[in-house]
Amino acid sequence: MTDPVRTRSVFPARLAVFMAALAIACLSAAPSRAFDSLGRDRIEQFLEITGFDVAMESVGQTAGSAPAILGMDTGSFGSEWTRLTEEVFAPEILHDLAVQILEASLTEDLADHAENFYATELGQRLVLAENAAHMSDDETDRDEGAELVAQMVREGSPRIGILKRMNSAIGSTETSLAAIREIQLRFLIAANAAGVIDLPYDYDTLSEMMKEQEGPMRVELEASALAHAALTYRDFSDEEILIYTEALEAPLMQDVYELLLAIQNEITANRFEALAARMADLSPGQDI
């Protein structure tokens, strides 16, 4: 894939394949729902009200894990690594990709349902808390969140059960594992194609190898998700979190989150593929 900064005119052609498949999947899942593109202005409104715009911007924070996936160190790529990742994961690129996909897949009933909840006083407070969590220090927050969870355990607080139920409504651990696996696989395959690494395995073999190693990651993901929720929603009462959980469990909201998670995962994988192509020009210890 070519430089993302210069692909605004050609990238949508590749993206159209995913958008079409995604739109068909959404229509197949709900055949009674007629699709009609909402237009960019409405999409921008949806992004702001729900906070998905900030969630997409935070995708850039995942770039730091790229060298480790390839068995390399960030320092191996010289002083231009930061500039490279800032270009590939530029907020405006992430935002535009999200808008393009949503224009081809978000239906009016889904947008209305999500906005009706997130536009409320509680909904907007939740969005502010989630936006702040997206852009915060993961390592520091993980420790603080873990301590909150430990405190709940010591106190026998029912809040843990509510938070687990809320996390389950947003997405299962298995779904998260599948997304992580797909993103890593696409990055590895792209890096191999670009000559960044020499990969001795094909896609299917790599996928099976990753699945075999997911046991410890499954436990870590569940613990991390619980700690993240404990910290993100610490200023909300149990009753408010329960209201949010029930809102998330509604069928239409489930459809909204399934769509948004699919979009976020696709764009993350796409940007990692773009990063792999750019890394081919980056020699160890040298600048671009």
C-alpha positions as CSV (number, residue, x, y, z in Angstrom):
1,M,0.0,0.0,0.0
2,T,1.3,3.4,-0.9
3,D,1.8,6.4,1.4
4,P,-1.6,7.1,3.1
5,V,-1.1,10.8,2.9
6,R,-1.2,10.5,-0.9
7,T,-3.9,7.9,-1.3
8,R,-7.1,9.9,-0.8
9,S,-8.0,9.4,-4.5
10,V,-7.1,5.7,-4.8
11,F,-7.7,4.3,-1.3
12,P,-11.5,4.4,-1.4
13,A,-11.4,1.8,-4.3
14,R,-9.8,-0.8,-1.9
15,L,-12.1,0.3,0.9
16,A,-15.2,-0.1,-1.2
17,V,-14.8,-3.8,-1.1
18,F,-15.0,-3.8,2.7
19,M,-17.8,-1.3,2.8
20,A,-19.9,-3.3,0.4
21,A,-19.4,-6.5,2.3
22,L,-20.1,-4.7,5.6
23,A,-23.3,-3.1,4.2
24,I,-24.5,-6.4,2.9
25,A,-23.8,-8.1,6.2
26,C,-25.8,-5.5,8.1
27,L,-28.7,-5.8,5.7
28,S,-28.6,-9.6,5.9
29,A,-28.6,-9.5,9.6
30,A,-31.7,-7.2,9.6
31,P,-33.6,-7.7,6.3
32,S,-36.5,-5.5,7.4
33,R,-34.2,-2.5,7.7
34,A,-34.1,-0.4,4.5
35,F,-30.7,1.2,3.9
36,D,-30.4,4.8,2.8
37,S,-27.1,6.7,3.2
38,L,-27.3,9.3,5.9
39,G,-24.8,11.7,4.4
40,R,-21.7,13.2,5.9
41,D,-23.3,15.9,8.1
42,R,-25.5,13.3,9.9
43,I,-22.5,11.0,10.2
44,E,-20.4,13.7,11.8
45,Q,-23.3,14.4,14.2
46,F,-23.4,10.7,15.1
47,L,-19.7,10.6,15.7
48,E,-19.7,13.6,18.0
49,I,-22.8,12.5,20.1
50,T,-21.6,9.0,20.6
51,G,-17.9,9.8,21.1
52,F,-16.9,7.4,18.3
53,D,-14.8,10.2,16.8
54,V,-12.4,10.2,19.8
55,A,-12.4,6.4,19.8
56,M,-11.2,6.4,16.2
57,E,-8.5,9.0,17.0
58,S,-7.2,6.7,19.8
59,V,-6.4,4.0,17.2
60,G,-3.1,5.8,16.6
61,Q,-2.0,4.8,20.1
62,T,-1.8,1.1,18.9
63,A,1.1,2.0,16.6
64,G,3.6,1.5,19.4
65,S,3.0,-2.2,19.4
66,A,3.9,-2.6,15.7
67,P,7.7,-3.4,16.1
68,A,7.0,-5.9,18.9
69,I,4.6,-7.8,16.7
70,L,7.4,-8.2,14.2
71,G,9.9,-9.2,16.9
72,M,11.7,-5.9,16.6
73,D,12.4,-2.8,18.8
74,T,11.1,0.7,18.1
75,G,14.6,2.0,18.5
76,S,15.8,-0.1,15.6
77,F,14.1,2.2,13.1
78,G,15.9,5.4,13.9
79,S,14.6,8.8,14.8
80,E,11.9,8.9,12.1
81,W,9.7,6.2,13.7
82,T,7.5,8.8,15.5
83,R,7.0,10.8,12.4
84,L,6.2,7.7,10.3
85,T,3.5,6.5,12.7
86,E,2.0,10.0,13.1
87,E,1.6,10.2,9.3
88,V,0.1,6.7,8.9
89,F,-2.2,7.1,11.9
90,A,-3.0,10.8,11.3
91,P,-6.3,11.6,13.0
92,E,-7.8,13.1,9.9
93,I,-7.1,9.9,8.0
94,L,-8.7,7.7,10.7
95,H,-11.7,10.1,10.8
96,D,-12.2,10.2,7.0
97,L,-12.1,6.4,6.8
98,A,-14.6,6.0,9.6
99,V,-17.0,8.5,7.9
100,Q,-16.7,6.7,4.5
101,I,-17.6,3.4,6.0
102,L,-20.4,4.7,8.1
103,E,-21.9,6.5,5.1
104,A,-22.1,3.1,3.4
105,S,-23.3,1.1,6.4
106,L,-25.0,3.1,9.2
107,T,-28.8,3.0,9.0
108,E,-31.1,5.8,10.3
109,D,-32.7,3.6,12.9
110,L,-29.3,2.6,14.4
111,A,-28.1,6.2,14.4
112,D,-31.4,7.4,16.0
113,H,-31.3,4.7,18.7
114,A,-27.7,5.4,19.7
115,E,-28.1,9.2,19.6
116,N,-31.3,9.1,21.7
117,F,-29.4,7.5,24.5
118,Y,-26.0,9.2,24.3
119,A,-27.6,12.7,23.9
120,T,-29.2,12.4,27.4
121,E,-27.5,13.9,30.4
122,L,-26.2,10.5,31.5
123,G,-25.2,9.6,28.0
124,Q,-23.1,12.7,27.6
125,R,-21.4,12.2,30.9
126,L,-20.5,8.7,29.8
127,V,-19.1,9.9,26.5
128,L,-16.9,12.4,28.3
129,A,-15.6,9.7,30.6
130,E,-15.0,7.3,27.8
131,N,-13.3,10.0,25.6
132,A,-10.9,10.7,28.5
133,A,-10.2,7.0,29.0
134,H,-9.4,6.6,25.3
135,M,-6.7,9.2,25.4
136,S,-5.1,8.4,28.7
137,D,-2.0,6.5,29.8
138,D,-2.8,2.8,29.5
139,E,-0.1,1.5,31.9
140,T,-0.8,3.9,34.7
141,D,-4.6,3.5,34.3
142,R,-4.3,-0.3,34.3
143,D,-2.6,-0.3,37.7
144,E,-5.1,2.2,39.2
145,G,-8.1,0.2,37.7
146,A,-6.7,-3.0,39.0
147,E,-6.5,-1.5,42.5
148,L,-10.1,-0.5,42.3
149,V,-11.1,-4.0,41.3
150,A,-9.1,-5.4,44.2
151,Q,-10.9,-3.1,46.6
152,M,-14.3,-4.2,45.3
153,V,-13.3,-7.8,45.8
154,R,-12.2,-7.1,49.4
155,E,-15.5,-5.3,50.1
156,G,-17.6,-7.9,48.3
157,S,-19.1,-5.2,46.1
158,P,-21.8,-6.1,43.6
159,R,-20.4,-3.5,41.3
160,I,-17.9,-6.1,39.8
161,G,-20.9,-8.1,38.5
162,I,-22.4,-5.0,36.9
163,L,-19.1,-4.1,35.3
164,K,-18.6,-7.6,33.9
165,R,-22.1,-7.6,32.5
166,M,-21.5,-4.2,30.9
167,N,-18.3,-5.4,29.3
168,S,-20.0,-8.5,28.0
169,A,-22.7,-6.3,26.4
170,I,-20.0,-4.2,24.6
171,G,-18.2,-7.3,23.2
172,S,-17.0,-10.7,24.3
173,T,-13.4,-11.6,25.1
174,E,-13.6,-14.1,22.1
175,T,-14.5,-11.2,19.8
176,S,-11.6,-9.2,21.1
177,L,-9.2,-12.1,20.6
178,A,-10.4,-12.7,17.1
179,A,-9.9,-9.0,16.3
180,I,-6.4,-8.9,17.7
181,R,-5.5,-12.0,15.8
182,E,-6.8,-10.6,12.5
183,I,-5.0,-7.3,12.9
184,Q,-1.7,-9.0,13.7
185,L,-2.1,-11.4,10.9
186,R,-2.8,-8.7,8.3
187,F,0.2,-6.7,9.6
188,L,2.5,-9.7,9.4
189,I,1.4,-10.7,5.9
190,A,1.8,-7.1,4.8
191,A,5.2,-6.8,6.4
192,N,6.3,-10.0,4.7
193,A,5.0,-8.7,1.3
194,A,6.9,-5.5,1.8
195,G,10.1,-7.3,2.6
196,V,10.3,-6.0,6.1
197,I,10.4,-9.6,7.5
198,D,10.8,-13.0,6.1
199,L,7.7,-15.0,7.1
200,P,8.1,-18.8,6.9
201,Y,4.3,-19.4,7.4
202,D,1.2,-18.8,5.5
203,Y,-1.9,-17.0,6.8
204,D,-3.8,-20.2,7.9
205,T,-0.7,-21.6,9.7
206,L,-0.1,-18.4,11.5
207,S,-3.7,-18.1,12.5
208,E,-3.7,-21.6,14.1
209,M,-0.4,-20.9,15.9
210,M,-1.9,-17.7,17.4
211,K,-5.1,-19.5,18.5
212,E,-3.0,-22.0,20.4
213,Q,-1.3,-19.2,22.3
214,E,-4.4,-17.3,23.3
215,G,-5.1,-18.9,26.7
216,P,-3.0,-16.5,28.8
217,M,-4.1,-13.6,26.6
218,R,-7.8,-14.4,27.3
219,V,-7.3,-14.1,31.0
220,E,-5.3,-10.9,30.6
221,L,-7.9,-9.3,28.4
222,E,-10.7,-10.1,30.8
223,A,-8.7,-8.6,33.7
224,S,-7.7,-5.6,31.7
225,A,-11.2,-4.9,30.5
226,L,-12.5,-5.1,34.1
227,A,-9.8,-2.8,35.4
228,H,-10.4,-0.3,32.5
229,A,-14.2,-0.3,33.3
230,A,-13.6,0.2,37.0
231,L,-11.5,3.3,36.4
232,T,-13.5,4.7,33.5
233,Y,-16.8,4.6,35.4
234,R,-15.6,5.2,38.9
235,D,-17.6,8.4,39.2
236,F,-20.8,6.8,38.2
237,S,-23.2,5.1,40.7
238,D,-24.1,1.4,40.5
239,E,-27.6,2.4,39.3
240,E,-26.2,4.6,36.5
241,I,-23.9,1.8,35.3
242,L,-26.8,-0.6,35.4
243,I,-28.9,1.8,33.3
244,Y,-26.0,2.0,30.8
245,T,-25.6,-1.8,30.8
246,E,-29.3,-2.3,30.0
247,A,-29.1,0.3,27.2
248,L,-26.1,-1.6,25.7
249,E,-28.0,-4.9,25.9
250,A,-30.9,-3.5,23.7
251,P,-30.9,-5.3,20.3
252,L,-30.5,-2.1,18.3
253,M,-27.6,-0.9,20.5
254,Q,-26.0,-4.4,20.1
255,D,-26.2,-3.8,16.3
256,V,-24.6,-0.4,16.7
257,Y,-21.7,-1.7,18.7
258,E,-21.2,-4.7,16.4
259,L,-20.9,-2.2,13.5
260,L,-18.6,0.2,15.3
261,L,-16.3,-2.5,16.5
262,A,-16.1,-3.9,13.0
263,I,-15.2,-0.5,11.6
264,Q,-12.6,0.2,14.3
265,N,-11.0,-3.2,13.8
266,E,-10.9,-2.8,10.0
267,I,-9.4,0.6,10.1
268,T,-6.8,-0.5,12.6
269,A,-5.8,-3.4,10.4
270,N,-5.7,-1.2,7.4
271,R,-3.4,1.3,9.0
272,F,-1.1,-1.5,10.2
273,E,-0.9,-2.7,6.6
274,A,-0.1,0.9,5.5
275,L,2.6,1.1,8.2
276,A,4.1,-2.2,7.0
277,A,4.5,-0.8,3.5
278,R,6.2,2.4,4.8
279,M,8.5,0.4,7.1
280,A,10.0,-1.1,4.0
281,D,11.8,2.2,3.4
282,L,13.0,2.3,7.0
283,S,16.4,0.7,7.6
284,P,17.5,-0.3,11.1
285,G,19.3,2.6,12.8
286,Q,18.6,5.0,9.8
287,D,16.0,7.6,8.9
288,I,13.6,7.4,6.1
